[in-house]
Amino acid sequence: MPNFRYQVLDENGKSSTGIIDAASVQDASRKLKGDGKYIVSVELDKGQGIANMEIGSKKLNTRELVMISRQLASLLSAGITVVRSLDMLYQQCETKRSKRCIGAIYEEIQSGRSLSEAFKDQRDVLPSIMVAMIAAGEESGRLDEIMERLAVHFAKESKLKNKISAALVYPKILFFLTIAITVGLLTFLVPGIAQTIKDLGGDLPALTKFVMGVSDSLVAYWYIYLVVIGGLVFGFNTWKKSEVGHAQWDTMMLRIPVVGKATKMNAAARFTRTVSTLLKSGISILTAVEITGASLDNVILEKKLTEARTEIRKGTSLSKSIKNITEFPPMIYAMTAIGEESGTLDTILEKAADFFEDEADAATAKMTSAIEPIMLILMAILVGTTVGAIALPIFTMAQFIG
């Protein structure tokens, strides 16, 4: 059951606060009154405080969404009531934010609101596709089927994201290893060797003087480097989150060779999968396109799908409305047109999604294969330059001694 944070006064007027486990606000109030307390306030415990602060996005990740959808589907199909299902789900939640979300929904249901209204109040935490499908499932009386469909959808989306993340692990390791080795050489190795060379009175080449200068500045003013790097990262994130910066970044991700192919294939897979899932749940094509546009995480494609939605509202078919979206593979238009002609658009798009997910895997693997040699070349240049700057004067003095 959810936890509730309370403030009460005892018979002497002394104030106290705490947390109580109860089924609802009314149940918590009844328990507190039973102990002879005067209630000042009772509210759902949302985990305030530094110890309970969430770092990062407030939205639930796909793993949490799969768990919620799958368990709710199982409980509801077993004939368990919505309230009892939410109570049991709350006990199973592993993260604070998912527990807080389900607890809030549970409390809304207890206060008399519908399930769709309770989920809608959590739209800052839950994806719009889930909110829309819950409403459709509640209206049609097939909530258990809808939840199972959501679980499958989020599981496939999670699988696609995990494949992309796994493919990028090696390039990331190479990047950080390159930086660590270079900084380590400049900070620990170069100063000692440079001092030895100076003591021997060797004539230093220009490259060695340059590397030694970088090393000296890094050791003496490392905090300035940290501030500059932090400022660049902050500036980049601020630019990327701005309206203009976000649009420029998304445009760049679509146009860069190799990376653009992977981005387009991933967008195509998510578009076909999401529209198919929504149509199978009884969502209108207009709403499906709107929700899908917001889920692609690309403002360029979202804008174009908004324009497509306007065309659909005028009576244009989905296939014709997306025909001019050149960022999508032509196959999407062809398969959508076939689906509309045969009356099996949801099924056709589901098959298309399977195809584009395979294409996205292949494009991501190709992108990774292109990044790896670039990182190796960067590592060779940075480490080779540092080692070469150290070796040059040593070789020069060795020849002089010989």
Sequence and secondary structure as in RCSB ss.txt:
>XXXX:A:sequence
MPNFRYQVLDENGKSSTGIIDAASVQDASRKLKGDGKYIVSVELDKGQGIANMEIGSKKLNTRELVMISRQLASL
LSAGITVVRSLDMLYQQCETKRSKRCIGAIYEEIQSGRSLSEAFKDQRDVLPSIMVAMIAAGEESGRLDEIMERL
AVHFAKESKLKNKISAALVYPKILFFLTIAITVGLLTFLVPGIAQTIKDLGGDLPALTKFVMGVSDSLVAYWYIY
LVVIGGLVFGFNTWKKSEVGHAQWDTMMLRIPVVGKATKMNAAARFTRTVSTLLKSGISILTAVEITGASLDNVI
LEKKLTEARTEIRKGTSLSKSIKNITEFPPMIYAMTAIGEESGTLDTILEKAADFFEDEADAATAKMTSAIEPIM
LILMAILVGTTVGAIALPIFTMAQFIG
>XXXX:A:secstr
  EEEEEEE TT  EEEEEEE SSHHHHHHHHHHTT EEEEEEE    SGGG   S SS  HHHHHHHHHHHHHH
HHTT  HHHHHHHHHHH  SHHHHHHHHHHHHHHHTT  HHHHHHTTTTTS HHHHHHHHHHHHHT HHHHHHHH
HHHHHHHHHHHHHHHHHTHHHHHHHHHHHHHHHHIIIIIHHHHHHHHHHHT    HHHHHHHHHHHHHHHSHHHH
HHHHHHHHHHHHHHHHSHHHHHHHHHHHHHSTTHHHHHHHHHHHHHHHHHHHHHHTT  HHHHHHHHHHHSS HH
HHHHHHHHHHHHHTT  HHHHTTT TTS HHHHHHHHHHHHHT HHHHHHHHHHHHHHHHHHHHHHHHHHHHHHH
HHHHHHHHHHHHHHHHHHHHHHHHHH 
